Amino acid sequence: MASQDGCTSDQAAGRISVYKERDCLNMDTKDNILGWRSIVRNFTPSWFSVNMGTGITSILLHNLPYNGRWLQYISYILFALNVLLFVVFLAISILRYCLYPKIWVSMIRHPAQSLFIGTFPMGLATIINMIVFVCVPSWQGSWWKVAWALWWIDAAISVSSCFYLPFVLMTVHGHSVETITAAWLLPVVSTIVAAATGSLVAGVLPHAEYALITILTSYVLWGTGVPLAMVILVIYFLRLTTHNLPPKAVVVSTFLPLGPLGQGGFGIMQLGKVALEIFPQTHTVPAAPHAGEILYVAGFFIAIIMWGFGLVWLCFAVATIVRSQRFPFNMGWWGFTFPLGVYTVCTTTLAKEIPSAFFRVLGTIFSVAVTILWIIVSLGTLQHLWKGSVLAAPCLKDVEEREAKARGTTASEHEMDE
């Protein structure tokens, strides 16, 4: 990826990690990209992070501890906007890989852009959440079937991304500690988000047997994501301590660790809550009649421990932002919204379960902060989208190089034939 900061070739070795992290955040690399084909060609999976940010904002406004009817209406509008954006982004993505099938292979094998495949199921999960919160109680009918069907699709994509993409990192790409980024968490967090979403879906299913299947599957999803995320956090902490903080261009990535901790805490707590209700109905683990109660209590304490660990990373992230002061806008700014948003969800859920005025007030403050950040990032995205500066796909460079190499090989063979 070409640099715009004046970096010379003799500085390249020391800036490898910067370039890879800038690729991870889909930074501005081209200006004034015009034409629908260029838009489609340069449309990367990272755009689904817009769905994640918009979706979590609608969820927070809907479940705000100190709520009002007008906030509910705003959350409905954001929900509708999120669905519209998701459909548009999905259509563009399908068109992209149909028109340019070579880009799919290049994107999958790209060390940075492939990680953003995880944003697709996470963006879909925010829509499923709002279907559970809004559509099921308001219209009932078959909406629980819609939520359940979408959740199974979301879970399947999340598992594929969590299992496949880390393996690609091991086998296809060469990495050193310096090149490790927080974006490694993205494909892993998708299963944690799916697990948390499953806990909500299970709560609205009319049949206890369906709910039990969903709960057990969600526990498995939680188990695939959280331990692996903890491993990545250890490696990422090593990278930060041995190679200093990320450059200003990618400081927002320091918020990403809040994702697995916040959503993991909420997920295990909510799973315990629905297990408390469903296990006695289905006589699950008959040898332990109080299994649901045990899972509920264990989930609560695991959640509050993860919340405390997340507080450490939140302090690190805020301190990094303060230290960096001013930094350029890029698509990575969407990393402000979802990680802090799911951490806020964990906060407000703790406020309900304890109950606690402290967590309730803190959750409200966080919710307002996420909403303000969403407005700022949305306006910045629209401004740079108009300029065309956020429409650039780093993986296209690999495609162009292969095509140029193929043309060169063909030309050489033609000359030899002559």
C-alpha positions as CSV (number, residue, x, y, z in Angstrom):
1,M,0.0,0.0,0.0
2,A,1.3,3.4,-1.0
3,S,2.2,5.8,1.8
4,Q,1.2,9.4,1.8
5,D,3.3,10.5,4.8
6,G,6.6,11.0,2.9
7,C,8.2,7.9,4.2
8,T,11.4,7.0,2.3
9,S,12.6,3.6,1.3
10,D,15.3,3.5,4.0
11,Q,12.5,3.9,6.6
12,A,10.5,1.0,5.3
13,A,11.9,-1.7,7.5
14,G,10.9,0.2,10.6
15,R,7.4,1.0,9.3
16,I,6.2,-2.4,8.2
17,S,3.8,-2.7,11.1
18,V,2.4,0.8,10.4
19,Y,1.6,-0.1,6.8
20,K,-0.1,-3.4,7.8
21,E,-2.1,-1.6,10.5
22,R,-3.1,1.1,8.0
23,D,-4.3,-1.7,5.7
24,C,-6.2,-3.2,8.6
25,L,-8.1,0.0,9.1
26,N,-8.6,0.6,5.4
27,M,-7.0,4.0,5.5
28,D,-7.3,6.6,2.8
29,T,-5.0,5.6,0.0
30,K,-6.6,7.1,-3.1
31,D,-8.5,10.3,-3.7
32,N,-11.4,11.0,-6.0
33,I,-12.4,7.5,-7.0
34,L,-15.3,8.0,-9.4
35,G,-17.7,5.7,-11.2
36,W,-19.8,2.9,-9.9
37,R,-17.3,0.2,-11.1
38,S,-14.5,1.8,-9.1
39,I,-16.8,2.0,-6.1
40,V,-17.7,-1.6,-6.4
41,R,-14.1,-2.7,-7.1
42,N,-12.8,-0.8,-4.1
43,F,-15.6,-1.8,-1.6
44,T,-13.9,-3.7,1.2
45,P,-15.4,-5.9,4.0
46,S,-14.4,-3.2,6.5
47,W,-17.5,-1.2,5.5
48,F,-19.6,-3.6,7.6
49,S,-18.0,-2.0,10.6
50,V,-20.4,0.8,9.8
51,N,-23.2,-1.7,10.5
52,M,-21.6,-2.6,13.7
53,G,-21.3,1.0,14.9
54,T,-24.8,1.9,13.8
55,G,-26.4,-1.2,15.2
56,I,-24.8,-1.0,18.6
57,T,-25.9,2.6,18.9
58,S,-29.5,1.7,18.2
59,I,-29.3,-1.1,20.8
60,L,-27.8,1.3,23.4
61,L,-30.5,3.9,22.8
62,H,-33.2,1.3,23.0
63,N,-32.0,-0.1,26.3
64,L,-30.7,3.1,27.9
65,P,-31.1,2.9,31.7
66,Y,-32.7,6.3,31.9
67,N,-34.9,6.1,28.8
68,G,-37.7,8.1,27.1
69,R,-40.1,7.4,24.3
70,W,-38.3,9.8,22.0
71,L,-35.1,7.8,22.4
72,Q,-37.0,4.7,21.5
73,Y,-38.1,6.3,18.2
74,I,-34.5,7.3,17.5
75,S,-33.4,3.7,18.1
76,Y,-36.1,2.5,15.6
77,I,-34.8,5.0,13.0
78,L,-31.2,3.8,13.5
79,F,-32.4,0.2,13.3
80,A,-34.1,0.8,9.9
81,L,-31.0,2.7,8.7
82,N,-28.8,-0.2,9.8
83,V,-30.9,-2.7,7.9
84,L,-30.8,-0.5,4.8
85,L,-27.0,-0.1,5.0
86,F,-26.5,-3.8,5.5
87,V,-28.6,-4.7,2.4
88,V,-26.8,-2.1,0.3
89,F,-23.3,-3.2,1.5
90,L,-24.2,-6.9,1.0
91,A,-25.5,-6.2,-2.6
92,I,-22.3,-4.2,-3.4
93,S,-20.1,-7.0,-2.0
94,I,-21.9,-9.7,-4.0
95,L,-21.6,-7.5,-7.2
96,R,-17.9,-7.0,-6.4
97,Y,-17.0,-10.6,-6.3
98,C,-19.2,-11.5,-9.2
99,L,-17.7,-8.9,-11.5
100,Y,-14.2,-9.3,-10.2
101,P,-13.8,-12.9,-8.9
102,K,-10.0,-12.6,-8.7
103,I,-10.5,-10.0,-5.9
104,W,-12.1,-12.6,-3.6
105,V,-9.0,-14.8,-3.6
106,S,-6.7,-11.8,-3.2
107,M,-8.8,-10.5,-0.3
108,I,-9.0,-13.8,1.5
109,R,-5.2,-14.1,1.3
110,H,-4.5,-10.5,2.3
111,P,-3.0,-10.3,5.8
112,A,-5.1,-7.3,6.8
113,Q,-8.3,-7.1,4.7
114,S,-9.3,-10.7,5.2
115,L,-9.6,-10.1,9.0
116,F,-12.5,-7.8,8.3
117,I,-14.7,-10.6,7.1
118,G,-15.5,-10.9,10.7
119,T,-17.3,-7.6,10.6
120,F,-20.0,-9.1,8.4
121,P,-21.5,-11.5,10.9
122,M,-21.1,-8.9,13.7
123,G,-23.0,-6.3,11.7
124,L,-25.7,-8.9,11.1
125,A,-25.8,-9.7,14.8
126,T,-26.8,-6.1,15.7
127,I,-29.8,-6.5,13.4
128,I,-30.8,-9.8,15.0
129,N,-30.5,-8.1,18.4
130,M,-32.9,-5.4,17.4
131,I,-35.3,-7.9,15.9
132,V,-35.4,-9.5,19.3
133,F,-35.8,-6.2,21.1
134,V,-38.3,-4.6,18.7
135,C,-40.0,-6.9,16.2
136,V,-40.7,-9.9,18.3
137,P,-42.5,-8.1,21.2
138,S,-44.2,-5.6,18.9
139,W,-45.5,-7.8,16.1
140,Q,-44.9,-11.4,17.5
141,G,-46.1,-13.8,14.8
142,S,-43.2,-15.5,13.1
143,W,-40.6,-12.9,13.9
144,W,-39.0,-15.3,16.4
145,K,-38.4,-17.6,13.4
146,V,-36.8,-14.8,11.5
147,A,-34.5,-14.0,14.4
148,W,-33.6,-17.7,15.0
149,A,-33.0,-18.4,11.3
150,L,-30.7,-15.4,10.9
151,W,-28.9,-16.3,14.1
152,W,-28.0,-19.8,12.7
153,I,-26.7,-18.2,9.5
154,D,-24.7,-15.7,11.6
155,A,-23.3,-18.4,13.8
156,A,-22.2,-20.5,10.8
157,I,-20.4,-17.5,9.2
158,S,-18.8,-16.5,12.5
159,V,-17.5,-20.1,13.1
160,S,-16.1,-20.2,9.6
161,S,-14.3,-16.9,10.1
162,C,-13.0,-17.8,13.5
163,F,-11.6,-21.1,12.5
164,Y,-10.3,-20.3,9.0
165,L,-8.8,-16.8,9.2
166,P,-6.5,-17.4,12.2
167,F,-5.2,-20.5,10.4
168,V,-4.5,-18.4,7.3
169,L,-2.4,-16.1,9.6
170,M,-0.4,-19.1,10.7
171,T,0.1,-20.7,7.3
172,V,0.0,-18.0,4.6
173,H,1.5,-14.9,6.1
174,G,4.8,-14.3,7.9
175,H,4.5,-12.2,11.0
176,S,6.8,-10.8,13.6
177,V,5.7,-9.3,17.0
178,E,6.0,-5.8,15.5
179,T,3.4,-6.6,12.8
180,I,0.7,-7.8,15.2
181,T,-2.4,-5.7,15.3
182,A,-5.5,-5.6,17.4
183,A,-7.4,-6.4,14.1
184,W,-6.4,-10.0,14.7
185,L,-9.3,-10.0,17.2
186,L,-12.0,-9.3,14.5
187,P,-12.6,-12.9,13.2
188,V,-12.4,-14.3,16.7
189,V,-14.8,-11.8,18.3
190,S,-17.5,-12.7,15.8
191,T,-18.2,-16.0,17.6
192,I,-18.4,-14.2,20.9
193,V,-20.9,-11.8,19.4
194,A,-22.9,-14.7,18.0
195,A,-22.9,-16.4,21.4
196,A,-24.3,-13.2,23.0
197,T,-26.9,-12.8,20.3
198,G,-27.9,-16.5,20.8
199,S,-28.6,-15.8,24.4
200,L,-31.0,-13.1,23.5
201,V,-32.7,-15.2,20.8
202,A,-33.1,-18.1,23.2
203,G,-35.0,-15.9,25.5
204,V,-37.8,-15.3,22.9
205,L,-38.2,-18.8,21.5
206,P,-41.6,-20.2,22.4
207,H,-40.3,-23.8,22.7
208,A,-38.0,-24.8,25.5
209,E,-36.3,-27.4,23.4
210,Y,-35.4,-24.9,20.7
211,A,-34.1,-22.5,23.4
212,L,-32.0,-25.3,25.0
213,I,-30.3,-26.1,21.6
214,T,-29.6,-22.4,21.2
215,I,-28.2,-22.0,24.7
216,L,-25.9,-25.0,24.4
217,T,-24.7,-23.9,20.9
218,S,-24.1,-20.4,22.3
219,Y,-21.9,-21.7,25.1
220,V,-19.8,-23.6,22.5
221,L,-19.5,-20.4,20.5
222,W,-18.4,-18.5,23.6
223,G,-15.9,-21.2,24.3
224,T,-14.4,-20.9,20.8
225,G,-14.0,-17.2,20.9
226,V,-13.2,-16.0,24.4
227,P,-10.1,-18.2,25.2
228,L,-8.6,-17.5,21.7
229,A,-9.3,-13.7,22.2
230,M,-7.4,-13.9,25.5
231,V,-4.4,-15.5,23.8
232,I,-4.4,-12.7,21.2
233,L,-4.7,-10.0,23.9
234,V,-1.5,-11.4,25.5
235,I,0.4,-11.3,22.2
236,Y,-0.9,-7.8,21.5
237,F,0.1,-6.6,24.9
238,L,3.6,-8.0,24.2
239,R,3.6,-6.1,20.9
240,L,2.7,-2.8,22.7
241,T,5.3,-3.2,25.5
242,T,8.1,-4.2,23.2
243,H,7.4,-1.9,20.2
244,N,5.7,1.0,21.9
245,L,2.2,2.3,21.2
246,P,0.6,2.2,17.7
247,P,1.3,5.2,15.4
248,K,-1.2,8.1,15.4
249,A,-2.8,6.8,12.2
250,V,-4.0,3.6,14.0
251,V,-4.4,4.6,17.6
252,V,-8.1,3.9,17.5
253,S,-7.2,0.2,17.2
254,T,-6.4,0.3,20.9
255,F,-10.2,0.2,21.6
256,L,-10.6,-3.2,19.9
257,P,-9.8,-5.3,23.0
258,L,-12.9,-3.9,24.6
259,G,-14.9,-6.0,22.1
260,P,-14.3,-9.6,23.4
261,L,-14.2,-8.5,27.0
262,G,-17.5,-6.5,26.9
263,Q,-19.4,-8.9,24.7
264,G,-17.9,-11.9,26.4
265,G,-19.0,-10.6,29.8
266,F,-22.5,-9.8,28.6
267,G,-22.8,-13.1,26.7
268,I,-21.9,-15.4,29.6
269,M,-24.1,-13.4,32.0
270,Q,-27.1,-13.5,29.6
271,L,-26.6,-17.2,28.9
272,G,-26.7,-17.9,32.6
273,K,-29.9,-15.9,32.9
274,V,-31.7,-17.9,30.2
275,A,-30.3,-21.2,31.5
276,L,-31.8,-20.4,34.9
277,E,-35.2,-20.4,33.2
278,I,-34.8,-23.1,30.6
279,F,-32.8,-25.8,32.3
280,P,-35.6,-26.7,34.9
281,Q,-38.2,-26.9,32.1
282,T,-36.1,-29.3,30.0
283,H,-34.6,-31.2,32.9
284,T,-31.1,-30.6,31.6
285,V,-28.4,-32.2,33.7
286,P,-30.9,-34.2,35.8
287,A,-28.2,-35.2,38.2
288,A,-27.7,-31.5,39.1
289,P,-31.2,-29.9,39.5
290,H,-29.7,-26.6,40.3
291,A,-27.4,-26.5,37.2
292,G,-29.2,-23.4,35.9
293,E,-28.6,-21.5,39.1
294,I,-25.0,-22.4,39.1
295,L,-24.5,-21.2,35.5
296,Y,-26.3,-18.0,36.4
297,V,-24.1,-17.2,39.4
298,A,-21.0,-18.3,37.6
299,G,-21.9,-16.2,34.6
300,F,-22.4,-13.1,36.7
301,F,-19.0,-13.4,38.4
302,I,-17.2,-14.2,35.2
303,A,-18.9,-11.1,33.6
304,I,-17.8,-8.7,36.4
305,I,-14.3,-10.1,36.2
306,M,-14.2,-9.5,32.4
307,W,-15.7,-6.1,32.9
308,G,-12.8,-5.3,35.3
309,F,-10.2,-6.5,32.8
310,G,-11.9,-4.4,30.1
311,L,-11.6,-1.4,32.4
312,V,-7.8,-1.8,32.2
313,W,-7.9,-1.8,28.3
314,L,-10.3,1.2,28.3
315,C,-7.8,3.2,30.4
316,F,-5.0,2.1,28.0
317,A,-7.0,3.2,25.0
318,V,-8.1,6.6,26.4
319,A,-4.5,7.3,27.6
320,T,-3.3,6.4,24.1
321,I,-5.8,8.8,22.5
322,V,-4.8,11.6,24.9
323,R,-1.1,11.0,24.3
324,S,-1.6,11.1,20.5
325,Q,-3.8,14.3,20.6
326,R,-4.5,14.8,16.9
327,F,-4.7,12.0,14.4
328,P,-6.1,11.7,10.8
329,F,-9.5,10.4,10.0
330,N,-9.9,7.0,8.4
331,M,-12.4,4.1,8.4
332,G,-10.6,2.8,11.5
333,W,-12.5,5.4,13.5
334,W,-15.5,3.1,13.5
335,G,-13.4,1.2,16.1
336,F,-14.5,3.8,18.5
337,T,-18.1,2.7,18.5
338,F,-18.7,-1.0,18.6
339,P,-16.0,-2.1,21.2
340,L,-17.0,0.7,23.6
341,G,-20.7,-0.1,22.7
342,V,-20.5,-3.7,23.7
343,Y,-18.6,-2.8,26.8
344,T,-21.4,-0.5,27.6
345,V,-24.0,-3.3,27.1
346,C,-22.1,-5.3,29.7
347,T,-22.1,-2.3,32.0
348,T,-25.9,-1.7,31.8
349,T,-26.6,-5.5,32.1
350,L,-24.6,-5.6,35.4
351,A,-26.6,-2.6,36.5
352,K,-29.8,-4.6,36.1
353,E,-28.6,-7.8,37.7
354,I,-26.9,-6.4,40.8
355,P,-28.9,-3.9,40.8
356,S,-26.5,-0.9,41.0
357,A,-27.0,2.9,40.6
358,F,-23.3,3.2,39.9
359,F,-23.4,0.9,36.9
360,R,-26.6,2.4,35.7
361,V,-25.2,5.9,35.7
362,L,-21.9,4.8,34.2
363,G,-23.8,2.8,31.5
364,T,-25.8,5.9,30.6
365,I,-22.6,8.0,30.4
366,F,-21.0,5.4,28.1
367,S,-24.1,5.2,26.0
368,V,-24.2,9.0,25.4
369,A,-20.4,8.9,24.6
370,V,-21.0,6.1,22.0
371,T,-23.8,8.0,20.4
372,I,-21.7,11.2,20.1
373,L,-18.8,9.2,18.7
374,W,-21.2,7.6,16.2
375,I,-22.4,11.0,15.0
376,I,-18.8,12.3,14.7
377,V,-17.6,9.2,12.8
378,S,-20.7,9.2,10.6
379,L,-20.2,12.8,9.5
380,G,-16.5,12.1,8.9
381,T,-17.3,9.1,6.8
382,L,-19.8,11.0,4.7
383,Q,-17.3,13.9,4.2
384,H,-14.5,11.6,3.1
385,L,-16.9,9.4,1.0
386,W,-17.9,12.4,-1.0
387,K,-14.2,13.0,-1.6
388,G,-13.7,9.4,-2.5
389,S,-10.8,9.1,-0.1
390,V,-12.2,6.2,2.0
391,L,-12.8,4.0,-1.1
392,A,-9.6,2.2,-1.5
393,A,-8.9,-1.6,-1.3
394,P,-5.3,-2.5,-0.4
395,C,-5.8,-6.0,-1.7
396,L,-6.2,-4.7,-5.2
397,K,-2.5,-4.1,-5.4
398,D,-1.9,-7.9,-5.3
399,V,-4.4,-8.4,-8.1
400,E,-2.8,-5.7,-10.3
401,E,0.7,-7.1,-9.6
402,R,-0.5,-10.6,-10.6
403,E,-2.2,-9.3,-13.8
404,A,0.9,-7.3,-14.7
405,K,3.1,-10.3,-14.1
406,A,0.8,-12.5,-16.3
407,R,0.9,-9.9,-19.1
408,G,4.6,-9.8,-18.9
409,T,4.9,-13.6,-19.0
410,T,2.5,-13.7,-22.0
411,A,4.5,-11.0,-23.8
412,S,7.8,-12.8,-23.2
413,E,6.4,-16.1,-24.5
414,H,5.0,-14.3,-27.6
415,E,8.5,-12.8,-28.3
416,M,10.1,-16.2,-27.9
417,D,7.6,-17.8,-30.4
418,E,8.5,-15.1,-32.9
